[in-house]
Amino acid sequence: MAKAIQAYLVLYNASCLVGWAYALYQGLTVLSGDVWPSLEGVWAVAGPTVLIVQSAMTLEIFHAGLGFVRSPVFVTAMQVTS
């Protein structure tokens, strides 16, 4: 069972890494455009990706609660919701 949890956590973290990298790529693409970029333009493009990845971070609380990681649930919840 420990191998399955470890594989899941690796996949979860890799997915978050890819999501954040894609959001960064989207934001930099807007910023490197010909027209002067605005924060609204960056958010319009990268915002949905950021919301999905940030929402997935709530799984961190469940990981701590289920004992998948050695983190206190309360501290993890505070970090995720801040």
N, C-alpha and C positions, 0 to 999 in steps of 0.2 A: 504493500500500500504506500509506503514511503517513496518508492520510485515513481509511482503514479502522481503523487502530490508534487514531487520535485519536478516532474515533466510538465505538469500543469502550470506550476509557478514560472518555469522557464518560458513556456508558451505565452502566458499572461504578460510577463515583463517584456518579452520580445514584441508582442502586439502593441503594448503601450509605447515602446520605443519607436516602432514604425509609425504609429499614429502621431506622436509628437514630431517626428522628423517630417512627416507629410504636412503637418500644420505649419512648421517652420518653412518648408519649401513653398507652400502657398503664400505665406506672408512675404517672403523675400521676392517671390515672383511679382507680387503687386508693387512692392517697393522699388523694384528695378524697372518698372514700366516707363514708357515715354512721358506719360502725363504725371504731374506732381501728385504723389499718392497722399491719401489721408488715412487716418486711423479707422474711419468708417469704412473705407474701401478694403483695408486689410481685414477688418472684422467681417465684412460681408463675404469675403472669400474664405478666410480661414476659420471663422467663427463656428460653423457647424461641426467641423472636424475637432476643434478644441472642446466643444461641448460634449461630443461623444467620448473623447478620450478622458476628459475630466470626470464625466459621469461613471466611466468604467473604474475610476479610482476608488469609488465607494466599495468595490469588492475587497479593498484592503482591510476594511473593517471586518468583513466576514472571514477573511484569511486569519486575522488575529483571533477572532472569536472561536473559530473552529480548531485553532492550534496549529495551523499550517505554518505559521511564522511565530517567532518568539518575540512578539511585541504586545505590550498591554493594549487591550481593546480601547480603553478610554483615551489614551495618548494617541493611538492611531485615528480614532474618530475626531479628535481635536485637530490633528494635522490635516485630515482629508477635508473637513468642513471649514478650515480657515482660509 
